Amino acid sequence: MTDTPLTHPQALAAVIQALGGTWDTQRAVLALRVAGYEPSDERAGEKEARRNLRLLAENGLIVRPDPDQAVYRLA
């Protein structure tokens, strides 16, 4: 049996579900790093984190309560 690594959205979703709380770009970057993602630089890490946060919001796992802040929480 081969263990297939989680995609970035799957890994971030698992961490968000386990820890709850609020999630911003920096917290998402840290969670992705713990899951094994090593960005080429800080900007790339932040871009990937934001992309994944938006994807999880589109899928209904998290919500952005304040449209003026890029902070999410579990739906």
LUMVEX-382321 format. One record per atom (N, C-alpha, C, O): residue number from 1; residue in one letter; chain; atom name; y, x negated, z. Coordinates in steps of 0.1 Angstrom, whole numbers, plus 5000, padded with zeros to 4 digits. Atoms other than C-alpha are relative to their C-alpha. Example, Ala and Ser with C-alpha at 12.3 -4.5 7.8 and 13.67 -1.06 7.14 Angstrom:
// LUMVEX-382321
{drenpa->1 guba->A ropa->A kegu->N v->4988 u->4991 w->5000} $
{drenpa->1 guba->A ropa->A kegu->CA v->4955 u->4877 w->5078} $
{drenpa->1 guba->A ropa->A kegu->C v->5012 u->4991 w->5000} $
{drenpa->1 guba->A ropa->A kegu->O v->5012 u->4981 w->5007} $
{drenpa->2 guba->S ropa->A kegu->N v->4989 u->5009 w->5000} $
{drenpa->2 guba->S ropa->A kegu->CA v->4989 u->4863 w->5071} $
{drenpa->2 guba->S ropa->A kegu->C v->5011 u->5008 w->5008} $
{drenpa->2 guba->S ropa->A kegu->O v->5022 u->5003 w->5009} $
END
This chain:
// LUMVEX-382321
{drenpa->1 guba->M ropa->A kegu->N v->4988 u->4992 w->5000} $
{drenpa->1 guba->M ropa->A kegu->CA v->5000 u->5000 w->5000} $
{drenpa->1 guba->M ropa->A kegu->C v->5012 u->4991 w->5000} $
{drenpa->1 guba->M ropa->A kegu->O v->5014 u->4982 w->5008} $
{drenpa->2 guba->T ropa->A kegu->N v->4988 u->5008 w->5001} $
{drenpa->2 guba->T ropa->A kegu->CA v->5034 u->4986 w->4990} $
{drenpa->2 guba->T ropa->A kegu->C v->5011 u->5007 w->5006} $
{drenpa->2 guba->T ropa->A kegu->O v->5014 u->5019 w->5004} $
{drenpa->3 guba->D ropa->A kegu->N v->4988 u->4994 w->4995} $
{drenpa->3 guba->D ropa->A kegu->CA v->5065 u->4992 w->5010} $
{drenpa->3 guba->D ropa->A kegu->C v->5011 u->4999 w->4991} $
{drenpa->3 guba->D ropa->A kegu->O v->5015 u->4988 w->4987} $
{drenpa->4 guba->T ropa->A kegu->N v->4988 u->5000 w->5009} $
{drenpa->4 guba->T ropa->A kegu->CA v->5093 u->5002 w->4987} $
{drenpa->4 guba->T ropa->A kegu->C v->5012 u->5000 w->5008} $
{drenpa->4 guba->T ropa->A kegu->O v->5014 u->5008 w->5017} $
{drenpa->5 guba->P ropa->A kegu->N v->4988 u->5001 w->4992} $
{drenpa->5 guba->P ropa->A kegu->CA v->5126 u->4991 w->5001} $
{drenpa->5 guba->P ropa->A kegu->C v->5009 u->5013 w->4997} $
{drenpa->5 guba->P ropa->A kegu->O v->5009 u->5019 w->4986} $
{drenpa->6 guba->L ropa->A kegu->N v->4991 u->4989 w->5001} $
{drenpa->6 guba->L ropa->A kegu->CA v->5151 u->5019 w->5007} $
{drenpa->6 guba->L ropa->A kegu->C v->5012 u->4996 w->4991} $
{drenpa->6 guba->L ropa->A kegu->O v->5016 u->4985 w->4991} $
{drenpa->7 guba->T ropa->A kegu->N v->4988 u->5002 w->5008} $
{drenpa->7 guba->T ropa->A kegu->CA v->5180 u->5023 w->4983} $
{drenpa->7 guba->T ropa->A kegu->C v->5012 u->5000 w->5011} $
{drenpa->7 guba->T ropa->A kegu->O v->5010 u->5003 w->5022} $
{drenpa->8 guba->H ropa->A kegu->N v->4988 u->5001 w->4991} $
{drenpa->8 guba->H ropa->A kegu->CA v->5215 u->5017 w->4998} $
{drenpa->8 guba->H ropa->A kegu->C v->5003 u->5014 w->5006} $
{drenpa->8 guba->H ropa->A kegu->O v->5005 u->5015 w->5018} $
{drenpa->9 guba->P ropa->A kegu->N v->4997 u->4987 w->4994} $
{drenpa->9 guba->P ropa->A kegu->CA v->5222 u->5055 w->5002} $
{drenpa->9 guba->P ropa->A kegu->C v->4989 u->5004 w->5010} $
{drenpa->9 guba->P ropa->A kegu->O v->4993 u->5010 w->5020} $
{drenpa->10 guba->Q ropa->A kegu->N v->5010 u->4996 w->4991} $
{drenpa->10 guba->Q ropa->A kegu->CA v->5188 u->5060 w->5018} $
{drenpa->10 guba->Q ropa->A kegu->C v->5001 u->4993 w->5013} $
{drenpa->10 guba->Q ropa->A kegu->O v->5000 u->4998 w->5024} $
{drenpa->11 guba->A ropa->A kegu->N v->4999 u->5008 w->4987} $
{drenpa->11 guba->A ropa->A kegu->CA v->5193 u->5032 w->5043} $
{drenpa->11 guba->A ropa->A kegu->C v->5012 u->5004 w->5008} $
{drenpa->11 guba->A ropa->A kegu->O v->5011 u->5005 w->5020} $
{drenpa->12 guba->L ropa->A kegu->N v->4988 u->4996 w->4992} $
{drenpa->12 guba->L ropa->A kegu->CA v->5228 u->5043 w->5052} $
{drenpa->12 guba->L ropa->A kegu->C v->4998 u->5014 w->5006} $
{drenpa->12 guba->L ropa->A kegu->O v->5002 u->5016 w->5017} $
{drenpa->13 guba->A ropa->A kegu->N v->5002 u->4987 w->4994} $
{drenpa->13 guba->A ropa->A kegu->CA v->5217 u->5079 w->5056} $
{drenpa->13 guba->A ropa->A kegu->C v->4991 u->4999 w->5012} $
{drenpa->13 guba->A ropa->A kegu->O v->4993 u->5006 w->5022} $
{drenpa->14 guba->A ropa->A kegu->N v->5009 u->5002 w->4989} $
{drenpa->14 guba->A ropa->A kegu->CA v->5189 u->5068 w->5079} $
{drenpa->14 guba->A ropa->A kegu->C v->5007 u->4995 w->5013} $
{drenpa->14 guba->A ropa->A kegu->O v->5005 u->5000 w->5024} $
{drenpa->15 guba->V ropa->A kegu->N v->4992 u->5006 w->4989} $
{drenpa->15 guba->V ropa->A kegu->CA v->5213 u->5048 w->5101} $
{drenpa->15 guba->V ropa->A kegu->C v->5010 u->5011 w->5005} $
{drenpa->15 guba->V ropa->A kegu->O v->5011 u->5013 w->5018} $
{drenpa->16 guba->I ropa->A kegu->N v->4990 u->4990 w->4995} $
{drenpa->16 guba->I ropa->A kegu->CA v->5239 u->5076 w->5102} $
{drenpa->16 guba->I ropa->A kegu->C v->4993 u->5011 w->5007} $
{drenpa->16 guba->I ropa->A kegu->O v->4998 u->5016 w->5018} $
{drenpa->17 guba->Q ropa->A kegu->N v->5007 u->4989 w->4993} $
{drenpa->17 guba->Q ropa->A kegu->CA v->5213 u->5102 w->5112} $
{drenpa->17 guba->Q ropa->A kegu->C v->4995 u->4995 w->5013} $
{drenpa->17 guba->Q ropa->A kegu->O v->4995 u->5003 w->5023} $
{drenpa->18 guba->A ropa->A kegu->N v->5005 u->5005 w->4987} $
{drenpa->18 guba->A ropa->A kegu->CA v->5199 u->5079 w->5139} $
{drenpa->18 guba->A ropa->A kegu->C v->5012 u->4998 w->5010} $
{drenpa->18 guba->A ropa->A kegu->O v->5010 u->5001 w->5022} $
{drenpa->19 guba->L ropa->A kegu->N v->4989 u->5003 w->4990} $
{drenpa->19 guba->L ropa->A kegu->CA v->5233 u->5069 w->5154} $
{drenpa->19 guba->L ropa->A kegu->C v->5010 u->5011 w->5001} $
{drenpa->19 guba->L ropa->A kegu->O v->5017 u->5011 w->5012} $
{drenpa->20 guba->G ropa->A kegu->N v->4989 u->4990 w->4999} $
{drenpa->20 guba->G ropa->A kegu->CA v->5256 u->5098 w->5146} $
{drenpa->20 guba->G ropa->A kegu->C v->5013 u->4994 w->5001} $
{drenpa->20 guba->G ropa->A kegu->O v->5016 u->4983 w->4997} $
{drenpa->21 guba->G ropa->A kegu->N v->4987 u->5005 w->4999} $
{drenpa->21 guba->G ropa->A kegu->CA v->5292 u->5095 w->5154} $
{drenpa->21 guba->G ropa->A kegu->C v->5008 u->5000 w->4987} $
{drenpa->21 guba->G ropa->A kegu->O v->5005 u->5007 w->4978} $
{drenpa->22 guba->T ropa->A kegu->N v->4991 u->5000 w->5012} $
{drenpa->22 guba->T ropa->A kegu->CA v->5320 u->5088 w->5129} $
{drenpa->22 guba->T ropa->A kegu->C v->4997 u->4987 w->4993} $
{drenpa->22 guba->T ropa->A kegu->O v->4993 u->4977 w->4998} $
{drenpa->23 guba->W ropa->A kegu->N v->5003 u->5011 w->5009} $
{drenpa->23 guba->W ropa->A kegu->CA v->5316 u->5065 w->5100} $
{drenpa->23 guba->W ropa->A kegu->C v->5012 u->4997 w->4990} $
{drenpa->23 guba->W ropa->A kegu->O v->5017 u->5006 w->4983} $
{drenpa->24 guba->D ropa->A kegu->N v->4989 u->5005 w->5009} $
{drenpa->24 guba->D ropa->A kegu->CA v->5343 u->5045 w->5082} $
{drenpa->24 guba->D ropa->A kegu->C v->4994 u->4989 w->4991} $
{drenpa->24 guba->D ropa->A kegu->O v->4982 u->4986 w->4993} $
{drenpa->25 guba->T ropa->A kegu->N v->5005 u->5010 w->5009} $
{drenpa->25 guba->T ropa->A kegu->CA v->5340 u->5018 w->5056} $
{drenpa->25 guba->T ropa->A kegu->C v->4994 u->4988 w->5007} $
{drenpa->25 guba->T ropa->A kegu->O v->4983 u->4983 w->5004} $
{drenpa->26 guba->Q ropa->A kegu->N v->5005 u->5011 w->4992} $
{drenpa->26 guba->Q ropa->A kegu->CA v->5336 u->4990 w->5081} $
{drenpa->26 guba->Q ropa->A kegu->C v->4987 u->5002 w->5006} $
{drenpa->26 guba->Q ropa->A kegu->O v->4978 u->4993 w->5006} $
{drenpa->27 guba->R ropa->A kegu->N v->5013 u->4997 w->4993} $
{drenpa->27 guba->R ropa->A kegu->CA v->5308 u->5007 w->5100} $
{drenpa->27 guba->R ropa->A kegu->C v->4989 u->5001 w->4990} $
{drenpa->27 guba->R ropa->A kegu->O v->4978 u->4997 w->4992} $
{drenpa->28 guba->A ropa->A kegu->N v->5010 u->4999 w->5010} $
{drenpa->28 guba->A ropa->A kegu->CA v->5290 u->5015 w->5068} $
{drenpa->28 guba->A ropa->A kegu->C v->4996 u->4986 w->4994} $
{drenpa->28 guba->A ropa->A kegu->O v->4985 u->4984 w->4991} $
{drenpa->29 guba->V ropa->A kegu->N v->5003 u->5013 w->5004} $
{drenpa->29 guba->V ropa->A kegu->CA v->5293 u->4979 w->5056} $
{drenpa->29 guba->V ropa->A kegu->C v->4990 u->4993 w->5009} $
{drenpa->29 guba->V ropa->A kegu->O v->4981 u->4987 w->5005} $
{drenpa->30 guba->L ropa->A kegu->N v->5009 u->5006 w->4990} $
{drenpa->30 guba->L ropa->A kegu->CA v->5277 u->4967 w->5088} $
{drenpa->30 guba->L ropa->A kegu->C v->4986 u->5006 w->4999} $
{drenpa->30 guba->L ropa->A kegu->O v->4976 u->4999 w->5000} $
{drenpa->31 guba->A ropa->A kegu->N v->5013 u->4993 w->5001} $
{drenpa->31 guba->A ropa->A kegu->CA v->5249 u->4993 w->5085} $
{drenpa->31 guba->A ropa->A kegu->C v->4992 u->4995 w->4988} $
{drenpa->31 guba->A ropa->A kegu->O v->4980 u->4993 w->4988} $
{drenpa->32 guba->L ropa->A kegu->N v->5006 u->5005 w->5013} $
{drenpa->32 guba->L ropa->A kegu->CA v->5242 u->4982 w->5049} $
{drenpa->32 guba->L ropa->A kegu->C v->4995 u->4985 w->5002} $
{drenpa->32 guba->L ropa->A kegu->O v->4985 u->4982 w->4997} $
{drenpa->33 guba->R ropa->A kegu->N v->5004 u->5014 w->4998} $
{drenpa->33 guba->R ropa->A kegu->CA v->5241 u->4945 w->5060} $
{drenpa->33 guba->R ropa->A kegu->C v->4987 u->5000 w->5008} $
{drenpa->33 guba->R ropa->A kegu->O v->4978 u->4992 w->5006} $
{drenpa->34 guba->V ropa->A kegu->N v->5012 u->5000 w->4992} $
{drenpa->34 guba->V ropa->A kegu->CA v->5216 u->4953 w->5087} $
{drenpa->34 guba->V ropa->A kegu->C v->4988 u->5005 w->4992} $
{drenpa->34 guba->V ropa->A kegu->O v->4977 u->5000 w->4995} $
{drenpa->35 guba->A ropa->A kegu->N v->5011 u->4995 w->5008} $
{drenpa->35 guba->A ropa->A kegu->CA v->5195 u->4971 w->5061} $
{drenpa->35 guba->A ropa->A kegu->C v->4996 u->4990 w->4989} $
{drenpa->35 guba->A ropa->A kegu->O v->4987 u->4992 w->4982} $
{drenpa->36 guba->G ropa->A kegu->N v->5003 u->5011 w->5010} $
{drenpa->36 guba->G ropa->A kegu->CA v->5195 u->4939 w->5040} $
{drenpa->36 guba->G ropa->A kegu->C v->5009 u->4998 w->4989} $
{drenpa->36 guba->G ropa->A kegu->O v->5006 u->4989 w->4980} $
{drenpa->37 guba->Y ropa->A kegu->N v->4990 u->5002 w->5011} $
{drenpa->37 guba->Y ropa->A kegu->CA v->5224 u->4943 w->5016} $
{drenpa->37 guba->Y ropa->A kegu->C v->5009 u->4989 w->5003} $
{drenpa->37 guba->Y ropa->A kegu->O v->5016 u->4989 w->5014} $
{drenpa->38 guba->E ropa->A kegu->N v->4991 u->5012 w->4998} $
{drenpa->38 guba->E ropa->A kegu->CA v->5243 u->4910 w->5012} $
{drenpa->38 guba->E ropa->A kegu->C v->5010 u->5000 w->4988} $
{drenpa->38 guba->E ropa->A kegu->O v->5007 u->4996 w->4978} $
{drenpa->39 guba->P ropa->A kegu->N v->4990 u->5000 w->5011} $
{drenpa->39 guba->P ropa->A kegu->CA v->5275 u->4916 w->4992} $
{drenpa->39 guba->P ropa->A kegu->C v->5005 u->4986 w->4996} $
{drenpa->39 guba->P ropa->A kegu->O v->5004 u->4977 w->5004} $
{drenpa->40 guba->S ropa->A kegu->N v->4995 u->5013 w->5004} $
{drenpa->40 guba->S ropa->A kegu->CA v->5290 u->4888 w->4972} $
{drenpa->40 guba->S ropa->A kegu->C v->5012 u->4996 w->5007} $
{drenpa->40 guba->S ropa->A kegu->O v->5015 u->4984 w->5009} $
{drenpa->41 guba->D ropa->A kegu->N v->4988 u->5003 w->4992} $
{drenpa->41 guba->D ropa->A kegu->CA v->5322 u->4891 w->4991} $
{drenpa->41 guba->D ropa->A kegu->C v->5004 u->5013 w->5008} $
{drenpa->41 guba->D ropa->A kegu->O v->4997 u->5024 w->5006} $
{drenpa->42 guba->E ropa->A kegu->N v->4996 u->4988 w->4992} $
{drenpa->42 guba->E ropa->A kegu->CA v->5340 u->4915 w->5015} $
{drenpa->42 guba->E ropa->A kegu->C v->5004 u->5012 w->4992} $
{drenpa->42 guba->E ropa->A kegu->O v->5000 u->5023 w->4995} $
{drenpa->43 guba->R ropa->A kegu->N v->4995 u->4989 w->5008} $
{drenpa->43 guba->R ropa->A kegu->CA v->5356 u->4935 w->4988} $
{drenpa->43 guba->R ropa->A kegu->C v->4988 u->5008 w->4994} $
{drenpa->43 guba->R ropa->A kegu->O v->4988 u->5020 w->4993} $
{drenpa->44 guba->A ropa->A kegu->N v->5012 u->4993 w->5006} $
{drenpa->44 guba->A ropa->A kegu->CA v->5322 u->4942 w->4971} $
{drenpa->44 guba->A ropa->A kegu->C v->4992 u->5008 w->5011} $
{drenpa->44 guba->A ropa->A kegu->O v->4987 u->5019 w->5008} $
{drenpa->45 guba->G ropa->A kegu->N v->5007 u->4993 w->4989} $
{drenpa->45 guba->G ropa->A kegu->CA v->5307 u->4952 w->5005} $
{drenpa->45 guba->G ropa->A kegu->C v->5007 u->5013 w->5003} $
{drenpa->45 guba->G ropa->A kegu->O v->5001 u->5023 w->5005} $
{drenpa->46 guba->E ropa->A kegu->N v->4992 u->4988 w->4997} $
{drenpa->46 guba->E ropa->A kegu->CA v->5335 u->4977 w->5011} $
{drenpa->46 guba->E ropa->A kegu->C v->4999 u->5010 w->4989} $
{drenpa->46 guba->E ropa->A kegu->O v->4998 u->5022 w->4991} $
{drenpa->47 guba->K ropa->A kegu->N v->5001 u->4991 w->5012} $
{drenpa->47 guba->K ropa->A kegu->CA v->5333 u->4991 w->4976} $
{drenpa->47 guba->K ropa->A kegu->C v->4986 u->5007 w->5000} $
{drenpa->47 guba->K ropa->A kegu->O v->4985 u->5019 w->4998} $
{drenpa->48 guba->E ropa->A kegu->N v->5014 u->4995 w->4999} $
{drenpa->48 guba->E ropa->A kegu->CA v->5295 u->4996 w->4980} $
{drenpa->48 guba->E ropa->A kegu->C v->4999 u->5010 w->5011} $
{drenpa->48 guba->E ropa->A kegu->O v->4993 u->5021 w->5010} $
{drenpa->49 guba->A ropa->A kegu->N v->5000 u->4991 w->4988} $
{drenpa->49 guba->A ropa->A kegu->CA v->5300 u->5012 w->5014} $
{drenpa->49 guba->A ropa->A kegu->C v->5007 u->5013 w->4997} $
{drenpa->49 guba->A ropa->A kegu->O v->5002 u->5024 w->5000} $
{drenpa->50 guba->R ropa->A kegu->N v->4993 u->4988 w->5004} $
{drenpa->50 guba->R ropa->A kegu->CA v->5326 u->5036 w->5001} $
{drenpa->50 guba->R ropa->A kegu->C v->4993 u->5009 w->4990} $
{drenpa->50 guba->R ropa->A kegu->O v->4992 u->5021 w->4991} $
{drenpa->51 guba->R ropa->A kegu->N v->5008 u->4992 w->5010} $
{drenpa->51 guba->R ropa->A kegu->CA v->5305 u->5046 w->4971} $
{drenpa->51 guba->R ropa->A kegu->C v->4988 u->5007 w->5007} $
{drenpa->51 guba->R ropa->A kegu->O v->4986 u->5019 w->5003} $
{drenpa->52 guba->N ropa->A kegu->N v->5012 u->4993 w->4993} $
{drenpa->52 guba->N ropa->A kegu->CA v->5275 u->5054 w->4994} $
{drenpa->52 guba->N ropa->A kegu->C v->5005 u->5011 w->5009} $
{drenpa->52 guba->N ropa->A kegu->O v->4998 u->5021 w->5010} $
{drenpa->53 guba->L ropa->A kegu->N v->4994 u->4990 w->4991} $
{drenpa->53 guba->L ropa->A kegu->CA v->5297 u->5073 w->5019} $
{drenpa->53 guba->L ropa->A kegu->C v->5003 u->5013 w->4991} $
{drenpa->53 guba->L ropa->A kegu->O v->5000 u->5024 w->4995} $
{drenpa->54 guba->R ropa->A kegu->N v->4997 u->4988 w->5009} $
{drenpa->54 guba->R ropa->A kegu->CA v->5310 u->5095 w->4990} $
{drenpa->54 guba->R ropa->A kegu->C v->4987 u->5007 w->4995} $
{drenpa->54 guba->R ropa->A kegu->O v->4987 u->5019 w->4994} $
{drenpa->55 guba->L ropa->A kegu->N v->5012 u->4994 w->5005} $
{drenpa->55 guba->L ropa->A kegu->CA v->5275 u->5100 w->4976} $
{drenpa->55 guba->L ropa->A kegu->C v->4993 u->5008 w->5011} $
{drenpa->55 guba->L ropa->A kegu->O v->4989 u->5019 w->5008} $
{drenpa->56 guba->L ropa->A kegu->N v->5006 u->4992 w->4989} $
{drenpa->56 guba->L ropa->A kegu->CA v->5262 u->5111 w->5010} $
{drenpa->56 guba->L ropa->A kegu->C v->5008 u->5013 w->5003} $
{drenpa->56 guba->L ropa->A kegu->O v->5002 u->5023 w->5007} $
{drenpa->57 guba->A ropa->A kegu->N v->4992 u->4988 w->4998} $
{drenpa->57 guba->A ropa->A kegu->CA v->5291 u->5135 w->5014} $
{drenpa->57 guba->A ropa->A kegu->C v->4998 u->5010 w->4988} $
{drenpa->57 guba->A ropa->A kegu->O v->4997 u->5022 w->4991} $
{drenpa->58 guba->E ropa->A kegu->N v->5003 u->4991 w->5011} $
{drenpa->58 guba->E ropa->A kegu->CA v->5284 u->5149 w->4979} $
{drenpa->58 guba->E ropa->A kegu->C v->4987 u->5007 w->5002} $
{drenpa->58 guba->E ropa->A kegu->O v->4985 u->5019 w->4998} $
{drenpa->59 guba->N ropa->A kegu->N v->5014 u->4994 w->4997} $
{drenpa->59 guba->N ropa->A kegu->CA v->5248 u->5155 w->4990} $
{drenpa->59 guba->N ropa->A kegu->C v->5000 u->5008 w->5013} $
{drenpa->59 guba->N ropa->A kegu->O v->4989 u->5014 w->5016} $
{drenpa->60 guba->G ropa->A kegu->N v->4999 u->4991 w->4989} $
{drenpa->60 guba->G ropa->A kegu->CA v->5260 u->5173 w->5021} $
{drenpa->60 guba->G ropa->A kegu->C v->4995 u->4994 w->5014} $
{drenpa->60 guba->G ropa->A kegu->O v->4994 u->5002 w->5024} $
{drenpa->61 guba->L ropa->A kegu->N v->5004 u->5005 w->4987} $
{drenpa->61 guba->L ropa->A kegu->CA v->5247 u->5149 w->5048} $
{drenpa->61 guba->L ropa->A kegu->C v->5011 u->4997 w->5009} $
{drenpa->61 guba->L ropa->A kegu->O v->5010 u->4999 w->5021} $
{drenpa->62 guba->I ropa->A kegu->N v->4989 u->5003 w->4992} $
{drenpa->62 guba->I ropa->A kegu->CA v->5281 u->5139 w->5060} $
{drenpa->62 guba->I ropa->A kegu->C v->5012 u->5008 w->4994} $
{drenpa->62 guba->I ropa->A kegu->O v->5012 u->5012 w->4983} $
{drenpa->63 guba->V ropa->A kegu->N v->4987 u->4993 w->5005} $
{drenpa->63 guba->V ropa->A kegu->CA v->5316 u->5155 w->5058} $
{drenpa->63 guba->V ropa->A kegu->C v->5011 u->4992 w->5004} $
{drenpa->63 guba->V ropa->A kegu->O v->5011 u->4983 w->5013} $
{drenpa->64 guba->R ropa->A kegu->N v->4987 u->5007 w->4997} $
{drenpa->64 guba->R ropa->A kegu->CA v->5351 u->5142 w->5058} $
{drenpa->64 guba->R ropa->A kegu->C v->5010 u->5010 w->5005} $
{drenpa->64 guba->R ropa->A kegu->O v->5016 u->5017 w->4998} $
{drenpa->65 guba->P ropa->A kegu->N v->4992 u->4989 w->4994} $
{drenpa->65 guba->P ropa->A kegu->CA v->5370 u->5164 w->5083} $
{drenpa->65 guba->P ropa->A kegu->C v->5014 u->4999 w->4996} $
{drenpa->65 guba->P ropa->A kegu->O v->5021 u->5010 w->4995} $
{drenpa->66 guba->D ropa->A kegu->N v->4986 u->5001 w->5003} $
{drenpa->66 guba->D ropa->A kegu->CA v->5404 u->5150 w->5075} $
{drenpa->66 guba->D ropa->A kegu->C v->5001 u->4993 w->4986} $
{drenpa->66 guba->D ropa->A kegu->O v->4998 u->4982 w->4984} $
{drenpa->67 guba->P ropa->A kegu->N v->4999 u->5006 w->5013} $
{drenpa->67 guba->P ropa->A kegu->CA v->5411 u->5145 w->5038} $
{drenpa->67 guba->P ropa->A kegu->C v->5010 u->4988 w->4999} $
{drenpa->67 guba->P ropa->A kegu->O v->5010 u->4981 w->4989} $
{drenpa->68 guba->D ropa->A kegu->N v->4991 u->5011 w->5000} $
{drenpa->68 guba->D ropa->A kegu->CA v->5438 u->5120 w->5047} $
{drenpa->68 guba->D ropa->A kegu->C v->4994 u->4987 w->5005} $
{drenpa->68 guba->D ropa->A kegu->O v->5001 u->4976 w->5005} $
{drenpa->69 guba->Q ropa->A kegu->N v->5007 u->5012 w->4995} $
{drenpa->69 guba->Q ropa->A kegu->CA v->5413 u->5096 w->5063} $
{drenpa->69 guba->Q ropa->A kegu->C v->4986 u->4999 w->4994} $
{drenpa->69 guba->Q ropa->A kegu->O v->4979 u->5009 w->4992} $
{drenpa->70 guba->A ropa->A kegu->N v->5013 u->5003 w->5006} $
{drenpa->70 guba->A ropa->A kegu->CA v->5382 u->5080 w->5049} $
{drenpa->70 guba->A ropa->A kegu->C v->4990 u->4998 w->5012} $
{drenpa->70 guba->A ropa->A kegu->O v->4984 u->4987 w->5013} $
{drenpa->71 guba->V ropa->A kegu->N v->5009 u->5000 w->4988} $
{drenpa->71 guba->V ropa->A kegu->CA v->5362 u->5088 w->5081} $
{drenpa->71 guba->V ropa->A kegu->C v->4991 u->5012 w->4998} $
{drenpa->71 guba->V ropa->A kegu->O v->4995 u->5023 w->4996} $
{drenpa->72 guba->Y ropa->A kegu->N v->5010 u->4990 w->5002} $
{drenpa->72 guba->Y ropa->A kegu->CA v->5330 u->5108 w->5079} $
{drenpa->72 guba->Y ropa->A kegu->C v->4992 u->5003 w->5013} $
{drenpa->72 guba->Y ropa->A kegu->O v->4992 u->4994 w->5022} $
{drenpa->73 guba->R ropa->A kegu->N v->5009 u->4997 w->4989} $
{drenpa->73 guba->R ropa->A kegu->CA v->5306 u->5125 w->5104} $
{drenpa->73 guba->R ropa->A kegu->C v->4989 u->5008 w->4994} $
{drenpa->73 guba->R ropa->A kegu->O v->4990 u->5014 w->4983} $
{drenpa->74 guba->L ropa->A kegu->N v->5011 u->4992 w->5004} $
{drenpa->74 guba->L ropa->A kegu->CA v->5273 u->5143 w->5102} $
{drenpa->74 guba->L ropa->A kegu->C v->5004 u->5014 w->4997} $
{drenpa->74 guba->L ropa->A kegu->O v->5013 u->5019 w->5004} $
{drenpa->75 guba->A ropa->A kegu->N v->4997 u->4986 w->5003} $
{drenpa->75 guba->A ropa->A kegu->CA v->5275 u->5177 w->5086} $
{drenpa->75 guba->A ropa->A kegu->C v->4994 u->5010 w->5010} $
{drenpa->75 guba->A ropa->A kegu->O v->4996 u->5022 w->5009} $
END
